Amino acid sequence: MTETTTETATGVVLTDPAAEKVKALLSQEGRDDLALRVAVQPGGCSGLRYQLFFDERSLDGDAVQEYADGTVKVVVDRMSVPYLAGATIDFVDTIEKQGFTIDNPNAGGSCACGESFH
């Protein structure tokens, strides 16, 4: 298991607003043993889609990064690492949209709804 505590261009970058939202959600769950798992799965109208969920598992080959002074862990499985290298996860809360967004330099294009990419 690889652990790094710095934001690097080779891993997933979690912005401060996103880290604070994850921290708040974990606090609501009353759990400090969960990590935010980010994965790429086949599906969606463009071929690949993102999955973000809390996970207590540790899989062989996981890339782990810590944010918010170590209180938030972001985990990416080894198959998703190449697709997510350099991706930035942000949290937006506006009148038009609320939720996590992913800016991925590896995506060749995405669908109109923004839920999948290729």
MDTraj code that builds the backbone (N, CA, C; nanometers):
import mdtraj as md
import numpy as np

residues = "MET THR GLU THR THR THR GLU THR ALA THR GLY VAL VAL LEU THR ASP PRO ALA ALA GLU LYS VAL LYS ALA LEU LEU SER GLN GLU GLY ARG ASP ASP LEU ALA LEU ARG VAL ALA VAL GLN PRO GLY GLY CYS SER GLY LEU ARG TYR GLN LEU PHE PHE ASP GLU ARG SER LEU ASP GLY ASP ALA VAL GLN GLU TYR ALA ASP GLY THR VAL LYS VAL VAL VAL ASP ARG MET SER VAL PRO TYR LEU ALA GLY ALA THR ILE ASP PHE VAL ASP THR ILE GLU LYS GLN GLY PHE THR ILE ASP ASN PRO ASN ALA GLY GLY SER CYS ALA CYS GLY GLU SER PHE HIS".split()
xyz = np.array([
    [0.0842, -0.1162, 0.0000],
    [0.0000, 0.0000, 0.0000],
    [0.0893, 0.1232, 0.0000],
    [0.0711, 0.2102, -0.0959],
    [0.1499, 0.3319, -0.1084],
    [0.0774, 0.4472, -0.0420],
    [0.1453, 0.5171, 0.0481],
    [0.0836, 0.6318, 0.1126],
    [0.1678, 0.7537, 0.0882],
    [0.1008, 0.8620, 0.0571],
    [0.1688, 0.9887, 0.0426],
    [0.0837, 1.0960, 0.1076],
    [0.1452, 1.1935, 0.1679],
    [0.0689, 1.2977, 0.2351],
    [0.0775, 1.4300, 0.1621],
    [0.1319, 1.4285, 0.0432],
    [0.1405, 1.5517, -0.0349],
    [0.0614, 1.5378, -0.1627],
    [0.0123, 1.6517, -0.2110],
    [-0.0616, 1.6519, -0.3358],
    [0.0402, 1.6504, -0.4492],
    [0.0285, 1.5524, -0.5373],
    [0.1227, 1.5437, -0.6473],
    [0.0456, 1.5384, -0.7780],
    [0.1116, 1.5754, -0.8857],
    [0.0476, 1.5745, -1.0169],
    [0.0177, 1.4328, -1.0632],
    [0.0800, 1.3330, -1.0010],
    [0.0578, 1.1957, -1.0436],
    [-0.0624, 1.1335, -0.9747],
    [-0.1108, 1.1939, -0.8694],
    [-0.2248, 1.1393, -0.7984],
    [-0.3478, 1.2254, -0.8157],
    [-0.4493, 1.1952, -0.7377],
    [-0.5718, 1.2725, -0.7363],
    [-0.5533, 1.3896, -0.6400],
    [-0.5941, 1.5077, -0.6824],
    [-0.5862, 1.6260, -0.5981],
    [-0.7255, 1.6563, -0.5453],
    [-0.7387, 1.6652, -0.4153],
    [-0.8644, 1.6994, -0.3503],
    [-0.8536, 1.8442, -0.3043],
    [-0.9404, 1.9316, -0.3565],
    [-0.9346, 2.0724, -0.3176],
    [-0.9771, 2.0873, -0.1716],
    [-0.9445, 2.2023, -0.1126],
    [-0.9832, 2.2261, 0.0265],
    [-1.1344, 2.2177, 0.0478],
    [-1.2178, 2.2795, -0.0409],
    [-1.3631, 2.2652, -0.0210],
    [-1.4097, 2.1195, -0.0279],
    [-1.3512, 2.0409, -0.1175],
    [-1.3881, 1.8996, -0.1285],
    [-1.3446, 1.8229, -0.0043],
    [-1.2251, 1.8507, 0.0440],
    [-1.1754, 1.7827, 0.1644],
    [-1.2638, 1.8158, 0.2846],
    [-1.3056, 1.9416, 0.2959],
    [-1.3924, 1.9811, 0.4072],
    [-1.5285, 1.9131, 0.3974],
    [-1.5824, 1.8995, 0.2758],
    [-1.7114, 1.8315, 0.2579],
    [-1.6993, 1.6844, 0.2936],
    [-1.5918, 1.6188, 0.2494],
    [-1.5706, 1.4772, 0.2837],
    [-1.5584, 1.4628, 0.4347],
    [-1.4847, 1.5532, 0.4969],
    [-1.4669, 1.5496, 0.6426],
    [-1.6019, 1.5641, 0.7132],
    [-1.6864, 1.6553, 0.6637],
    [-1.8188, 1.6753, 0.7232],
    [-1.9064, 1.5513, 0.7053],
    [-1.9018, 1.4898, 0.5880],
    [-1.9803, 1.3694, 0.5632],
    [-1.9352, 1.2541, 0.6523],
    [-1.8048, 1.2408, 0.6708],
    [-1.7521, 1.1368, 0.7598],
    [-1.7968, 1.1616, 0.9033],
    [-1.7986, 1.2880, 0.9437],
    [-1.8431, 1.3241, 1.0783],
    [-1.9904, 1.2876, 1.0967],
    [-2.0721, 1.3117, 0.9941],
    [-2.2138, 1.2753, 1.0005],
    [-2.2312, 1.1249, 1.0139],
    [-2.1441, 1.0499, 0.9481],
    [-2.1497, 0.9040, 0.9551],
    [-2.1007, 0.8532, 1.0909],
    [-2.0242, 0.9361, 1.1612],
    [-1.9683, 0.8945, 1.2890],
    [-1.8577, 0.7917, 1.2741],
    [-1.7899, 0.7962, 1.1590],
    [-1.6846, 0.6988, 1.1317],
    [-1.5565, 0.7709, 1.0953],
    [-1.4462, 0.7237, 1.1478],
    [-1.3171, 0.7794, 1.1092],
    [-1.2293, 0.6739, 1.0431],
    [-1.2891, 0.5577, 1.0147],
    [-1.2138, 0.4477, 0.9533],
    [-1.2437, 0.4349, 0.8042],
    [-1.3195, 0.5289, 0.7476],
    [-1.3557, 0.5221, 0.6066],
    [-1.2686, 0.6141, 0.5234],
    [-1.2461, 0.5756, 0.3994],
    [-1.1723, 0.6573, 0.3037],
    [-1.2643, 0.6867, 0.1855],
    [-1.2384, 0.7962, 0.1166],
    [-1.3105, 0.8264, -0.0061],
    [-1.2435, 0.7498, -0.1184],
    [-1.3152, 0.6518, -0.1716],
    [-1.2604, 0.5735, -0.2827],
    [-1.3088, 0.6351, -0.4133],
    [-1.2132, 0.6594, -0.5036],
    [-1.2424, 0.7135, -0.6357],
    [-1.2027, 0.6067, -0.7356],
    [-1.2982, 0.5700, -0.8214],
    [-1.2725, 0.4627, -0.9173],
    [-1.3272, 0.5002, -1.0540],
    [-1.2729, 0.4363, -1.1544],
    [-1.3217, 0.4501, -1.2913],
    [-1.3775, 0.3136, -1.3302],
    [-1.5025, 0.3138, -1.3776],
    [-1.5698, 0.1905, -1.4155],
    [-1.6232, 0.2019, -1.5573],
    [-1.6341, 0.0910, -1.6294],
    [-1.6979, 0.0964, -1.7617],
    [-1.8438, 0.1376, -1.7453],
    [-1.8935, 0.2163, -1.8387],
    [-2.0339, 0.2555, -1.8348],
    [-2.0527, 0.3998, -1.8748],
    [-2.1739, 0.4452, -1.8671],
    [-2.2058, 0.5817, -1.9060],
    [-2.2109, 0.5952, -2.0568],
    [-2.2562, 0.7099, -2.1032],
    [-2.2739, 0.7282, -2.2484],
    [-2.1425, 0.7546, -2.3202],
    [-2.0329, 0.7814, -2.2475],
    [-1.9041, 0.8046, -2.3130],
    [-1.8055, 0.6901, -2.2922],
    [-1.8461, 0.5846, -2.2243],
    [-1.7609, 0.4672, -2.2104],
    [-1.7076, 0.4404, -2.0714],
    [-1.6721, 0.5454, -1.9965],
    [-1.6203, 0.5292, -1.8609],
    [-1.6937, 0.6256, -1.7683],
    [-1.7103, 0.5844, -1.6438],
    [-1.7752, 0.6741, -1.5484],
    [-1.6999, 0.6712, -1.4157],
    [-1.7147, 0.7787, -1.3416],
    [-1.6507, 0.7907, -1.2111],
    [-1.7403, 0.7318, -1.1033],
    [-1.6769, 0.6760, -1.0018],
    [-1.7479, 0.6339, -0.8822],
    [-1.6763, 0.6930, -0.7626],
    [-1.7508, 0.7579, -0.6751],
    [-1.6990, 0.8105, -0.5498],
    [-1.7838, 0.7514, -0.4387],
    [-1.7202, 0.6859, -0.3443],
    [-1.7945, 0.6282, -0.2326],
    [-1.7004, 0.6077, -0.1146],
    [-1.7582, 0.5959, 0.0036],
    [-1.6794, 0.5682, 0.1230],
    [-1.6542, 0.4195, 0.1321],
    [-1.5311, 0.3851, 0.1692],
    [-1.4913, 0.2451, 0.1719],
    [-1.4019, 0.2204, 0.2918],
    [-1.4227, 0.1064, 0.3550],
    [-1.3368, 0.0684, 0.4672],
    [-1.2321, -0.0339, 0.4262],
    [-1.2431, -0.0819, 0.3024],
    [-1.1507, -0.1848, 0.2534],
    [-1.0170, -0.1240, 0.2112],
    [-0.9145, -0.2073, 0.2175],
    [-0.7837, -0.1731, 0.1646],
    [-0.7478, -0.2823, 0.0646],
    [-0.7342, -0.2425, -0.0623],
    [-0.7074, -0.3395, -0.1672],
    [-0.5604, -0.3367, -0.2065],
    [-0.5093, -0.4487, -0.2523],
    [-0.3713, -0.4580, -0.2970],
    [-0.3484, -0.3604, -0.4127],
    [-0.2480, -0.2774, -0.4011],
    [-0.2156, -0.1829, -0.5072],
    [-0.2850, -0.0488, -0.4962],
    [-0.3630, -0.0267, -0.3900],
    [-0.4296, 0.1022, -0.3704],
    [-0.3279, 0.2149, -0.3583],
    [-0.3595, 0.3277, -0.4207],
    [-0.2820, 0.4506, -0.4010],
    [-0.3612, 0.5345, -0.3018],
    [-0.2969, 0.5744, -0.1925],
    [-0.3648, 0.6467, -0.0851],
    [-0.2994, 0.7829, -0.0674],
    [-0.3838, 0.8856, -0.0594],
    [-0.3360, 1.0203, -0.0309],
    [-0.4171, 1.0763, 0.0850],
    [-0.3538, 1.1592, 0.1676],
    [-0.4210, 1.2157, 0.2834],
    [-0.4377, 1.3663, 0.2672],
    [-0.5506, 1.4154, 0.3168],
    [-0.5832, 1.5585, 0.3119],
    [-0.6414, 1.5998, 0.4460],
    [-0.6603, 1.7314, 0.4627],
    [-0.7191, 1.7879, 0.5848],
    [-0.6447, 1.7366, 0.7082],
    [-0.5133, 1.7548, 0.7075],
    [-0.4268, 1.7131, 0.8187],
    [-0.4399, 1.5651, 0.8527],
    [-0.4576, 1.4830, 0.7493],
    [-0.4628, 1.3391, 0.7692],
    [-0.5988, 1.2838, 0.8067],
    [-0.7003, 1.3697, 0.8176],
    [-0.8327, 1.3214, 0.8564],
    [-0.9139, 1.2691, 0.7393],
    [-0.8718, 1.3011, 0.6174],
    [-0.9415, 1.2550, 0.4975],
    [-0.8426, 1.1771, 0.4112],
    [-0.8799, 1.0542, 0.3785],
    [-0.7967, 0.9719, 0.2906],
    [-0.8700, 0.9505, 0.1592],
    [-0.7969, 0.9654, 0.0493],
    [-0.8490, 0.9385, -0.0838],
    [-0.7763, 0.8146, -0.1349],
    [-0.8532, 0.7150, -0.1771],
    [-0.7989, 0.5873, -0.2204],
    [-0.8382, 0.5637, -0.3662],
    [-0.7403, 0.5243, -0.4468],
    [-0.7646, 0.4915, -0.5872],
    [-0.7087, 0.3521, -0.6129],
    [-0.7916, 0.2645, -0.6683],
    [-0.7438, 0.1292, -0.6973],
    [-0.6425, 0.1329, -0.8118],
    [-0.5586, 0.0312, -0.8191],
    [-0.4474, 0.0330, -0.9154],
    [-0.4935, 0.0377, -1.0607],
    [-0.6121, -0.0153, -1.0930],
    [-0.6619, -0.0110, -1.2300],
    [-0.7076, 0.1302, -1.2690],
    [-0.7521, 0.2094, -1.1706],
    [-0.8026, 0.3439, -1.1979],
    [-0.6944, 0.4512, -1.1943],
    [-0.5796, 0.4198, -1.1334],
    [-0.4728, 0.5195, -1.1191],
    [-0.4351, 0.5867, -1.2513],
    [-0.4115, 0.5122, -1.3603],
    [-0.3723, 0.5797, -1.4853],
    [-0.4801, 0.6736, -1.5401],
    [-0.6065, 0.6398, -1.5168],
    [-0.7160, 0.7234, -1.5657],
    [-0.7330, 0.8504, -1.4834],
    [-0.6877, 0.8479, -1.3584],
    [-0.7122, 0.9589, -1.2669],
    [-0.5880, 1.0400, -1.2327],
    [-0.4748, 1.0072, -1.2921],
    [-0.3501, 1.0785, -1.2621],
    [-0.3658, 1.2266, -1.2948],
    [-0.3470, 1.3105, -1.1946],
    [-0.3560, 1.4554, -1.2135],
    [-0.4971, 1.5114, -1.2077],
    [-0.5974, 1.4263, -1.1821],
    [-0.7358, 1.4727, -1.1746],
    [-0.7577, 1.5523, -1.0457],
    [-0.8421, 1.6547, -1.0542],
    [-0.8751, 1.7378, -0.9388],
    [-1.0217, 1.7193, -0.9032],
    [-1.0462, 1.6857, -0.7772],
    [-1.1825, 1.6708, -0.7274],
    [-1.2155, 1.7947, -0.6457],
    [-1.3255, 1.8592, -0.6801],
    [-1.3696, 1.9798, -0.6113],
    [-1.5129, 1.9594, -0.5642],
    [-1.5571, 2.0444, -0.4732],
    [-1.6968, 2.0431, -0.4317],
    [-1.7543, 2.1809, -0.4586],
    [-1.8657, 2.1849, -0.5324],
    [-1.9310, 2.3121, -0.5629],
    [-2.0680, 2.3151, -0.4971],
    [-2.1063, 2.4325, -0.4533],
    [-2.2360, 2.4519, -0.3900],
    [-2.2910, 2.5854, -0.4378],
    [-2.3595, 2.5813, -0.5511],
    [-2.4165, 2.7022, -0.6092],
    [-2.5655, 2.6790, -0.6338],
    [-2.6333, 2.7808, -0.6800],
    [-2.7751, 2.7679, -0.7131],
    [-2.7934, 2.6673, -0.8262],
    [-2.6999, 2.6658, -0.9204],
    [-2.7114, 2.5788, -1.0369],
    [-2.6730, 2.4343, -1.0098],
    [-2.5763, 2.4135, -0.9205],
    [-2.5227, 2.2785, -0.9031],
    [-2.4669, 2.2615, -0.7627],
    [-2.4865, 2.1433, -0.7083],
    [-2.4235, 2.1088, -0.5818],
    [-2.3693, 1.9678, -0.5941],
    [-2.2438, 1.9512, -0.5570],
    [-2.1856, 1.8184, -0.5584],
    [-2.0386, 1.8201, -0.5938],
    [-1.9833, 1.7019, -0.6028],
    [-1.8432, 1.6863, -0.6370],
    [-1.8255, 1.6943, -0.7879],
    [-1.7192, 1.7602, -0.8302],
    [-1.6846, 1.7676, -0.9716],
    [-1.5435, 1.7123, -0.9883],
    [-1.5175, 1.6552, -1.1044],
    [-1.3852, 1.6002, -1.1330],
    [-1.3341, 1.6632, -1.2606],
    [-1.2201, 1.7309, -1.2494],
    [-1.1515, 1.7872, -1.3653],
    [-1.0365, 1.6930, -1.3969],
    [-1.0511, 1.6184, -1.5063],
    [-0.9557, 1.5128, -1.5376],
    [-0.8825, 1.5441, -1.6687],
    [-0.7518, 1.5707, -1.6619],
    [-0.6756, 1.5993, -1.7836],
    [-0.6619, 1.4789, -1.8766],
    [-0.6920, 1.3588, -1.8276],
    [-0.6807, 1.2375, -1.9086],
    [-0.8051, 1.2091, -1.9918],
    [-0.9138, 1.2797, -1.9641],
    [-1.0386, 1.2561, -2.0364],
    [-1.0305, 1.3199, -2.1740],
    [-1.0511, 1.2385, -2.2769],
    [-1.0497, 1.2899, -2.4146],
    [-1.1752, 1.3672, -2.4468],
    [-1.2806, 1.3431, -2.3735],
    [-1.4082, 1.4103, -2.3922],
    [-1.5067, 1.3534, -2.2939],
    [-1.6179, 1.4220, -2.2761],
    [-1.7184, 1.3725, -2.1824],
    [-1.8559, 1.3902, -2.2456],
    [-1.9529, 1.3306, -2.1798],
    [-2.0899, 1.3412, -2.2293],
    [-2.1504, 1.4734, -2.1835],
    [-2.2639, 1.5058, -2.2344],
    [-2.3287, 1.6331, -2.2009],
    [-2.3640, 1.6424, -2.0527],
    [-2.3979, 1.5309, -1.9916],
    [-2.4367, 1.5351, -1.8492],
    [-2.3148, 1.5412, -1.7587],
    [-2.1947, 1.5136, -1.8114],
    [-2.0738, 1.5199, -1.7305],
    [-2.0510, 1.4014, -1.6402],
    [-2.1329, 1.2987, -1.6542],
    [-2.1212, 1.1825, -1.5656],
    [-2.0233, 1.0783, -1.6174],
    [-1.9870, 1.0844, -1.7453],
    [-1.8940, 0.9853, -1.7979],
    [-1.7964, 1.0525, -1.8943],
    [-1.6905, 0.9782, -1.9289],
    [-1.5854, 1.0341, -2.0146],
    [-1.5236, 0.9239, -2.0985],
    [-1.4365, 0.9635, -2.1897],
    [-1.3594, 0.8661, -2.2690],
    [-1.2189, 0.9184, -2.2887],
])
top = md.Topology()
chain = top.add_chain()
for i, resn in enumerate(residues, 1):
    res = top.add_residue(resn, chain, resSeq=i)
    for name in ("N", "CA", "C"):
        top.add_atom(name, md.element.get_by_symbol(name[0]), res)
traj = md.Trajectory(xyz[None], top)
